[in-house]
Amino acid sequence: MSGRGQQKRAAIPTFARAVYAVVREIPRGRVVTYGQVAAILGHPRAARAVGTALSNLPRGLARVVPWQRVINASGRISIRGDFMRPDLQRQLLELEGIAFRGGQVDLRRYRWAGPKRERRVRLRVEL
């Protein structure tokens, strides 16, 4: 088939796919931090990369990847470029039964312990 008239789907990077897989495992009513997801993937210093992956979540995957369950290390919702998204994130979390106090989630109460073992994601550098 010719490439004309067909839209090419952008490939999702390996790390982002791994982030989405971990986030899909977070149970309803629980949250994790960006750094926690990075650590589960074997890259504990990649919290920003986790945030980037979630901010680039393809629209079609947003229905199956509960992105709202990932918050920052202080238990707050991180504000990105989209000023409506934090409000939506809070609403979705509250619908799951997660309570906020002073704009913060009690991580001792709502944090998911994570999977039984970490998943090592091999990253490759593309030049």
OpenMM code with the backbone's topology and positions (N, CA, C; nanometers):
from openmm import Vec3, app, unit

residues = "MET SER GLY ARG GLY GLN GLN LYS ARG ALA ALA ILE PRO THR PHE ALA ARG ALA VAL TYR ALA VAL VAL ARG GLU ILE PRO ARG GLY ARG VAL VAL THR TYR GLY GLN VAL ALA ALA ILE LEU GLY HIS PRO ARG ALA ALA ARG ALA VAL GLY THR ALA LEU SER ASN LEU PRO ARG GLY LEU ALA ARG VAL VAL PRO TRP GLN ARG VAL ILE ASN ALA SER GLY ARG ILE SER ILE ARG GLY ASP PHE MET ARG PRO ASP LEU GLN ARG GLN LEU LEU GLU LEU GLU GLY ILE ALA PHE ARG GLY GLY GLN VAL ASP LEU ARG ARG TYR ARG TRP ALA GLY PRO LYS ARG GLU ARG ARG VAL ARG LEU ARG VAL GLU LEU".split()
positions = [
    Vec3(0.0832, -0.1183, 0.0000),
    Vec3(0.0000, 0.0000, 0.0000),
    Vec3(0.0869, 0.1236, 0.0000),
    Vec3(0.0359, 0.2247, -0.0584),
    Vec3(0.1049, 0.3518, -0.0633),
    Vec3(0.0834, 0.4273, 0.0660),
    Vec3(0.1765, 0.5127, 0.1005),
    Vec3(0.1660, 0.5930, 0.2212),
    Vec3(0.0730, 0.7113, 0.2024),
    Vec3(0.0313, 0.7362, 0.0777),
    Vec3(-0.0588, 0.8481, 0.0517),
    Vec3(-0.1945, 0.8252, 0.1113),
    Vec3(-0.2484, 0.9315, 0.1680),
    Vec3(-0.3837, 0.9224, 0.2202),
    Vec3(-0.3945, 0.8509, 0.3540),
    Vec3(-0.2841, 0.7958, 0.3990),
    Vec3(-0.2859, 0.7276, 0.5276),
    Vec3(-0.2099, 0.8111, 0.6291),
    Vec3(-0.2640, 0.8198, 0.7471),
    Vec3(-0.1925, 0.8901, 0.8526),
    Vec3(-0.1009, 0.7915, 0.9225),
    Vec3(0.0222, 0.8357, 0.9419),
    Vec3(0.1152, 0.7525, 1.0156),
    Vec3(0.0985, 0.7816, 1.1631),
    Vec3(0.0944, 0.6770, 1.2408),
    Vec3(0.0884, 0.6949, 1.3846),
    Vec3(0.2303, 0.7150, 1.4354),
    Vec3(0.2442, 0.8100, 1.5242),
    Vec3(0.3749, 0.8330, 1.5837),
    Vec3(0.4067, 0.7166, 1.6765),
    Vec3(0.5281, 0.6704, 1.6687),
    Vec3(0.5705, 0.5607, 1.7545),
    Vec3(0.5821, 0.6106, 1.8983),
    Vec3(0.5366, 0.5312, 1.9903),
    Vec3(0.5469, 0.5665, 2.1316),
    Vec3(0.6812, 0.5127, 2.1814),
    Vec3(0.7629, 0.6003, 2.2412),
    Vec3(0.8942, 0.5558, 2.2908),
    Vec3(0.8815, 0.4443, 2.3948),
    Vec3(0.9839, 0.3623, 2.4030),
    Vec3(0.9864, 0.2484, 2.4947),
    Vec3(0.9595, 0.2903, 2.6386),
    Vec3(1.0254, 0.3967, 2.6839),
    Vec3(1.0074, 0.4402, 2.8221),
    Vec3(0.8632, 0.4822, 2.8476),
    Vec3(0.8047, 0.5556, 2.7541),
    Vec3(0.6654, 0.6001, 2.7698),
    Vec3(0.5715, 0.4793, 2.7753),
    Vec3(0.5938, 0.3806, 2.6902),
    Vec3(0.5098, 0.2595, 2.6940),
    Vec3(0.5196, 0.1911, 2.8294),
    Vec3(0.6409, 0.1873, 2.8850),
    Vec3(0.6604, 0.1260, 3.0162),
    Vec3(0.5892, 0.2063, 3.1254),
    Vec3(0.5946, 0.3392, 3.1151),
    Vec3(0.5237, 0.4253, 3.2105),
    Vec3(0.3749, 0.3946, 3.2048),
    Vec3(0.3192, 0.3896, 3.0859),
    Vec3(0.1754, 0.3646, 3.0706),
    Vec3(0.1370, 0.2288, 3.1285),
    Vec3(0.2233, 0.1288, 3.1107),
    Vec3(0.1944, -0.0052, 3.1639),
    Vec3(0.1902, -0.0042, 3.3168),
    Vec3(0.2838, 0.0657, 3.3798),
    Vec3(0.2848, 0.0737, 3.5261),
    Vec3(0.1631, 0.1502, 3.5754),
    Vec3(0.1333, 0.2626, 3.5127),
    Vec3(0.0215, 0.3461, 3.5566),
    Vec3(-0.1103, 0.2704, 3.5431),
    Vec3(-0.1211, 0.1845, 3.4438),
    Vec3(-0.2440, 0.1050, 3.4283),
    Vec3(-0.2664, 0.0110, 3.5462),
    Vec3(-0.1607, -0.0240, 3.6190),
    Vec3(-0.1722, -0.1158, 3.7321),
    Vec3(-0.2163, -0.0479, 3.8615),
    Vec3(-0.2105, 0.0847, 3.8670),
    Vec3(-0.2447, 0.1549, 3.9905),
    Vec3(-0.3930, 0.1340, 4.0191),
    Vec3(-0.4243, 0.0797, 4.1357),
    Vec3(-0.5653, 0.0549, 4.1672),
    Vec3(-0.6446, 0.1838, 4.1878),
    Vec3(-0.7696, 0.1761, 4.1608),
    Vec3(-0.8626, 0.2868, 4.1858),
    Vec3(-0.8533, 0.3267, 4.3332),
    Vec3(-0.8499, 0.4566, 4.3606),
    Vec3(-0.8419, 0.5049, 4.4974),
    Vec3(-0.7007, 0.5107, 4.5537),
    Vec3(-0.6015, 0.4893, 4.4695),
    Vec3(-0.4603, 0.4951, 4.5088),
    Vec3(-0.3860, 0.5909, 4.4166),
    Vec3(-0.2743, 0.6434, 4.4648),
    Vec3(-0.1899, 0.7316, 4.3842),
    Vec3(-0.0448, 0.6863, 4.3960),
    Vec3(0.0362, 0.7321, 4.3037),
    Vec3(0.1814, 0.7145, 4.3091),
    Vec3(0.2446, 0.8477, 4.2718),
    Vec3(0.3734, 0.8592, 4.2977),
    Vec3(0.4443, 0.9804, 4.2576),
    Vec3(0.5192, 0.9542, 4.1270),
    Vec3(0.5561, 1.0621, 4.0602),
    Vec3(0.6335, 1.0493, 3.9369),
    Vec3(0.7627, 0.9732, 3.9645),
    Vec3(0.8287, 1.0076, 4.0743),
    Vec3(0.9535, 0.9409, 4.1105),
    Vec3(0.9352, 0.7942, 4.1418),
    Vec3(0.8218, 0.7616, 4.1992),
    Vec3(0.7926, 0.6215, 4.2302),
    Vec3(0.7791, 0.5406, 4.1021),
    Vec3(0.7093, 0.5950, 4.0030),
    Vec3(0.6968, 0.5245, 3.8741),
    Vec3(0.8349, 0.5071, 3.8122),
    Vec3(0.9159, 0.6123, 3.8161),
    Vec3(1.0514, 0.6047, 3.7606),
    Vec3(1.1328, 0.4959, 3.8309),
    Vec3(1.1222, 0.4890, 3.9633),
    Vec3(1.1962, 0.3878, 4.0391),
    Vec3(1.1487, 0.2471, 4.0048),
    Vec3(1.0189, 0.2292, 3.9897),
    Vec3(0.9638, 0.0985, 3.9524),
    Vec3(1.0229, 0.0534, 3.8192),
    Vec3(1.0490, 0.1497, 3.7322),
    Vec3(1.1041, 0.1185, 3.6000),
    Vec3(1.2563, 0.1066, 3.6007),
    Vec3(1.3164, 0.1206, 3.7202),
    Vec3(1.4612, 0.1055, 3.7303),
    Vec3(1.5391, 0.2313, 3.6979),
    Vec3(1.4714, 0.3451, 3.6927),
    Vec3(1.5356, 0.4737, 3.6619),
    Vec3(1.4897, 0.5782, 3.7635),
    Vec3(1.5370, 0.5676, 3.8885),
    Vec3(1.4839, 0.6510, 3.9966),
    Vec3(1.5022, 0.8014, 3.9780),
    Vec3(1.5885, 0.8433, 3.8889),
    Vec3(1.6094, 0.9863, 3.8674),
    Vec3(1.5329, 1.0387, 3.7453),
    Vec3(1.4398, 0.9608, 3.6967),
    Vec3(1.3677, 0.9961, 3.5737),
    Vec3(1.2246, 1.0424, 3.5990),
    Vec3(1.2006, 1.1072, 3.7127),
    Vec3(1.0649, 1.1531, 3.7440),
    Vec3(1.0120, 1.2493, 3.6376),
    Vec3(1.0966, 1.3388, 3.5898),
    Vec3(1.0516, 1.4330, 3.4860),
    Vec3(1.0162, 1.3611, 3.3564),
    Vec3(1.0898, 1.2564, 3.3260),
    Vec3(1.0591, 1.1794, 3.2053),
    Vec3(0.9234, 1.1110, 3.2180),
    Vec3(0.8889, 1.0698, 3.3388),
    Vec3(0.7567, 1.0115, 3.3632),
    Vec3(0.6505, 1.1179, 3.3376),
    Vec3(0.6729, 1.2384, 3.3911),
    Vec3(0.5796, 1.3490, 3.3681),
    Vec3(0.5645, 1.3814, 3.2214),
    Vec3(0.6753, 1.3807, 3.1500),
    Vec3(0.6712, 1.4075, 3.0065),
    Vec3(0.5915, 1.3004, 2.9331),
    Vec3(0.6152, 1.1754, 2.9688),
    Vec3(0.5411, 1.0653, 2.9055),
    Vec3(0.3909, 1.0809, 2.9290),
    Vec3(0.3532, 1.1163, 3.0508),
    Vec3(0.2105, 1.1312, 3.0812),
    Vec3(0.1515, 1.2551, 3.0146),
    Vec3(0.2296, 1.3602, 3.0015),
    Vec3(0.1765, 1.4796, 2.9351),
    Vec3(0.1608, 1.4567, 2.7847),
    Vec3(0.2335, 1.3581, 2.7320),
    Vec3(0.2231, 1.3235, 2.5897),
    Vec3(0.1367, 1.2003, 2.5659),
    Vec3(0.0589, 1.1629, 2.6654),
    Vec3(-0.0274, 1.0458, 2.6543),
    Vec3(-0.1226, 1.0631, 2.5360),
    Vec3(-0.1176, 0.9714, 2.4395),
    Vec3(-0.2097, 0.9819, 2.3257),
    Vec3(-0.3551, 0.9805, 2.3722),
    Vec3(-0.4353, 1.0602, 2.3082),
    Vec3(-0.5760, 1.0758, 2.3474),
    Vec3(-0.6484, 0.9424, 2.3604),
    Vec3(-0.6240, 0.8522, 2.2703),
    Vec3(-0.6907, 0.7219, 2.2745),
    Vec3(-0.6523, 0.6388, 2.3955),
    Vec3(-0.5316, 0.6574, 2.4472),
    Vec3(-0.4873, 0.5811, 2.5634),
    Vec3(-0.5335, 0.6433, 2.6946),
    Vec3(-0.5736, 0.7688, 2.6907),
    Vec3(-0.6151, 0.8383, 2.8129),
    Vec3(-0.7343, 0.7691, 2.8795),
    Vec3(-0.8084, 0.6922, 2.8040),
    Vec3(-0.9238, 0.6204, 2.8602),
    Vec3(-0.8836, 0.4952, 2.9368),
    Vec3(-0.7664, 0.4409, 2.9053),
    Vec3(-0.7242, 0.3167, 2.9710),
    Vec3(-0.6038, 0.3351, 3.0624),
    Vec3(-0.5374, 0.4481, 3.0536),
    Vec3(-0.4231, 0.4782, 3.1404),
    Vec3(-0.4694, 0.5839, 3.2406),
    Vec3(-0.4858, 0.5479, 3.3675),
    Vec3(-0.5367, 0.6432, 3.4668),
    Vec3(-0.4304, 0.7450, 3.5096),
    Vec3(-0.3965, 0.8347, 3.4204),
    Vec3(-0.2920, 0.9353, 3.4401),
    Vec3(-0.3144, 1.0194, 3.5652),
    Vec3(-0.4398, 1.0360, 3.6032),
    Vec3(-0.4719, 1.1216, 3.7172),
    Vec3(-0.4165, 1.0666, 3.8479),
    Vec3(-0.3804, 0.9409, 3.8521),
    Vec3(-0.3332, 0.8779, 3.9749),
    Vec3(-0.1844, 0.9033, 4.0026),
    Vec3(-0.1203, 0.9808, 3.9175),
    Vec3(0.0213, 1.0126, 3.9370),
    Vec3(0.0322, 1.1589, 3.9791),
    Vec3(0.0916, 1.1797, 4.0976),
    Vec3(0.1042, 1.3142, 4.1534),
    Vec3(0.2502, 1.3380, 4.1948),
    Vec3(0.2790, 1.4580, 4.2426),
    Vec3(0.4177, 1.4856, 4.2789),
    Vec3(0.4519, 1.4337, 4.4195),
    Vec3(0.5790, 1.4405, 4.4539),
    Vec3(0.6300, 1.3811, 4.5776),
    Vec3(0.5756, 1.4464, 4.7033),
    Vec3(0.5226, 1.5675, 4.6925),
    Vec3(0.4651, 1.6328, 4.8101),
    Vec3(0.3159, 1.6026, 4.8237),
    Vec3(0.2630, 1.5187, 4.7352),
    Vec3(0.1220, 1.4820, 4.7420),
    Vec3(0.0301, 1.5804, 4.6720),
    Vec3(0.0871, 1.6641, 4.5892),
    Vec3(0.0087, 1.7662, 4.5187),
    Vec3(0.0005, 1.7342, 4.3694),
    Vec3(-0.0937, 1.7976, 4.3065),
    Vec3(-0.1078, 1.7862, 4.1616),
    Vec3(-0.0116, 1.8854, 4.0984),
    Vec3(0.0686, 1.8374, 4.0052),
    Vec3(0.1628, 1.9260, 3.9364),
    Vec3(0.0900, 2.0054, 3.8301),
    Vec3(0.1195, 2.1330, 3.8269),
    Vec3(0.0571, 2.2200, 3.7273),
    Vec3(0.1480, 2.2253, 3.6062),
    Vec3(0.0910, 2.1913, 3.4938),
    Vec3(0.1645, 2.1917, 3.3674),
    Vec3(0.1157, 2.3095, 3.2857),
    Vec3(0.1397, 2.3080, 3.1587),
    Vec3(0.0966, 2.4159, 3.0708),
    Vec3(-0.0541, 2.4278, 3.0569),
    Vec3(-0.1246, 2.3173, 3.0739),
    Vec3(-0.2698, 2.3156, 3.0596),
    Vec3(-0.3330, 2.3448, 3.1954),
    Vec3(-0.3907, 2.4627, 3.2111),
    Vec3(-0.4424, 2.5039, 3.3410),
    Vec3(-0.5752, 2.4382, 3.3778),
    Vec3(-0.6416, 2.3736, 3.2834),
    Vec3(-0.7670, 2.3037, 3.3132),
    Vec3(-0.7398, 2.1624, 3.3657),
    Vec3(-0.6293, 2.1049, 3.3254),
    Vec3(-0.5998, 1.9663, 3.3599),
    Vec3(-0.5871, 1.9423, 3.5110),
    Vec3(-0.5233, 2.0307, 3.5892),
    Vec3(-0.5177, 2.0054, 3.7339),
    Vec3(-0.6559, 1.9963, 3.7986),
    Vec3(-0.7486, 2.0788, 3.7543),
    Vec3(-0.8849, 2.0720, 3.8084),
    Vec3(-0.9506, 1.9392, 3.7730),
    Vec3(-0.9317, 1.8965, 3.6487),
    Vec3(-0.9859, 1.7677, 3.6051),
    Vec3(-0.9222, 1.6541, 3.6845),
    Vec3(-0.7918, 1.6609, 3.7034),
    Vec3(-0.7221, 1.5568, 3.7777),
    Vec3(-0.7761, 1.5465, 3.9204),
    Vec3(-0.7941, 1.6595, 3.9841),
    Vec3(-0.8470, 1.6578, 4.1217),
    Vec3(-0.9884, 1.5995, 4.1246),
    Vec3(-1.0721, 1.6400, 4.0295),
    Vec3(-1.2086, 1.5876, 4.0246),
    Vec3(-1.2094, 1.4362, 4.0072),
    Vec3(-1.1253, 1.3868, 3.9165),
    Vec3(-1.1188, 1.2424, 3.8929),
    Vec3(-1.0724, 1.1676, 4.0168),
    Vec3(-0.9727, 1.2226, 4.0863),
    Vec3(-0.9236, 1.1582, 4.2077),
    Vec3(-1.0292, 1.1597, 4.3183),
    Vec3(-1.0993, 1.2715, 4.3315),
    Vec3(-1.2043, 1.2798, 4.4332),
    Vec3(-1.3185, 1.1821, 4.4031),
    Vec3(-1.3485, 1.1618, 4.2750),
    Vec3(-1.4503, 1.0631, 4.2373),
    Vec3(-1.4090, 0.9209, 4.2766),
    Vec3(-1.2770, 0.8986, 4.2871),
    Vec3(-1.2253, 0.7677, 4.3278),
    Vec3(-1.2164, 0.7561, 4.4800),
    Vec3(-1.2550, 0.8619, 4.5507),
    Vec3(-1.2534, 0.8573, 4.6960),
    Vec3(-1.1280, 0.9119, 4.7612),
    Vec3(-1.0415, 0.9736, 4.6831),
    Vec3(-0.9183, 1.0303, 4.7379),
    Vec3(-0.9484, 1.1712, 4.7891),
    Vec3(-0.9167, 1.1937, 4.9154),
    Vec3(-0.9447, 1.3222, 4.9784),
    Vec3(-0.8233, 1.4147, 4.9711),
    Vec3(-0.8510, 1.5427, 4.9556),
    Vec3(-0.7473, 1.6456, 4.9552),
    Vec3(-0.7627, 1.7288, 5.0817),
    Vec3(-0.6528, 1.7662, 5.1370),
    Vec3(-0.6539, 1.8564, 5.2532),
    Vec3(-0.5509, 1.9648, 5.2246),
    Vec3(-0.5994, 2.0862, 5.2077),
    Vec3(-0.5088, 2.1954, 5.1730),
    Vec3(-0.4426, 2.1743, 5.0382),
    Vec3(-0.5159, 2.1127, 4.9458),
    Vec3(-0.4622, 2.0877, 4.8122),
    Vec3(-0.3641, 1.9722, 4.8044),
    Vec3(-0.3601, 1.8919, 4.9095),
    Vec3(-0.2619, 1.7851, 4.9177),
    Vec3(-0.3291, 1.6521, 4.9516),
    Vec3(-0.2732, 1.5442, 4.8973),
    Vec3(-0.3192, 1.4079, 4.9246),
    Vec3(-0.2295, 1.3501, 5.0336),
    Vec3(-0.2872, 1.2793, 5.1269),
    Vec3(-0.2094, 1.2118, 5.2309),
    Vec3(-0.1469, 1.0862, 5.1694),
    Vec3(-0.0183, 1.0958, 5.1362),
    Vec3(0.0484, 0.9833, 5.0703),
    Vec3(0.0579, 0.8605, 5.1613),
    Vec3(0.0642, 0.8811, 5.2913),
    Vec3(0.0689, 0.7653, 5.3821),
    Vec3(-0.0599, 0.6843, 5.3712),
    Vec3(-0.1679, 0.7507, 5.3402),
    Vec3(-0.2978, 0.6832, 5.3330),
    Vec3(-0.3293, 0.6298, 5.1932),
    Vec3(-0.2974, 0.7076, 5.0908),
    Vec3(-0.3434, 0.6741, 4.9554),
    Vec3(-0.2352, 0.6205, 4.8614),
    Vec3(-0.1105, 0.6214, 4.9035),
    Vec3(-0.0036, 0.5761, 4.8123),
    Vec3(-0.0121, 0.4260, 4.7876),
    Vec3(-0.0007, 0.3903, 4.6609),
    Vec3(0.0054, 0.2496, 4.6199),
    Vec3(0.1467, 0.1995, 4.6444),
    Vec3(0.1603, 0.0837, 4.7020),
    Vec3(0.2920, 0.0276, 4.7324),
    Vec3(0.3672, -0.0124, 4.6060),
    Vec3(0.2972, -0.0306, 4.4980),
    Vec3(0.3624, -0.0667, 4.3727),
    Vec3(0.3587, -0.2161, 4.3479),
    Vec3(0.4091, -0.2559, 4.2327),
    Vec3(0.4107, -0.3996, 4.1997),
    Vec3(0.5095, -0.4730, 4.2891),
    Vec3(0.5047, -0.6025, 4.2858),
    Vec3(0.5904, -0.6845, 4.3711),
    Vec3(0.7389, -0.6653, 4.3422),
    Vec3(0.7714, -0.6317, 4.2197),
    Vec3(0.9123, -0.6102, 4.1861),
    Vec3(0.9237, -0.5009, 4.0808),
    Vec3(1.0415, -0.4415, 4.0748),
    Vec3(1.0610, -0.3358, 3.9759),
    Vec3(1.0756, -0.3964, 3.8372),
    Vec3(1.0508, -0.3149, 3.7379),
    Vec3(1.0651, -0.3563, 3.5983),
    Vec3(1.1781, -0.2762, 3.5383),
    Vec3(1.2778, -0.3413, 3.4978),
    Vec3(1.3933, -0.2736, 3.4401),
    Vec3(1.3634, -0.2428, 3.2940),
    Vec3(1.3703, -0.1171, 3.2573),
    Vec3(1.3483, -0.0762, 3.1190),
    Vec3(1.4823, -0.0369, 3.0602),
    Vec3(1.5215, -0.1062, 2.9566),
    Vec3(1.6472, -0.0720, 2.8886),
    Vec3(1.6212, 0.0434, 2.7946),
    Vec3(1.6996, 0.1457, 2.8112),
    Vec3(1.6863, 0.2618, 2.7258),
    Vec3(1.8021, 0.2619, 2.6273),
    Vec3(1.7752, 0.3091, 2.5094),
    Vec3(1.8824, 0.3198, 2.4104),
    Vec3(1.8885, 0.4642, 2.3643),
    Vec3(2.0089, 0.5049, 2.3361),
    Vec3(2.0295, 0.6419, 2.2904),
    Vec3(2.0234, 0.6421, 2.1395),
    Vec3(1.9393, 0.7280, 2.0866),
    Vec3(1.9279, 0.7402, 1.9419),
    Vec3(2.0012, 0.8646, 1.8978),
    Vec3(2.0890, 0.8491, 1.8047),
    Vec3(2.1684, 0.9624, 1.7547),
    Vec3(2.1143, 1.0120, 1.6237),
] * unit.nanometer
topology = app.Topology()
chain = topology.addChain("A")
for resn in residues:
    res = topology.addResidue(resn, chain)
    for name in ("N", "CA", "C"):
        topology.addAtom(name, app.Element.getBySymbol(name[0]), res)
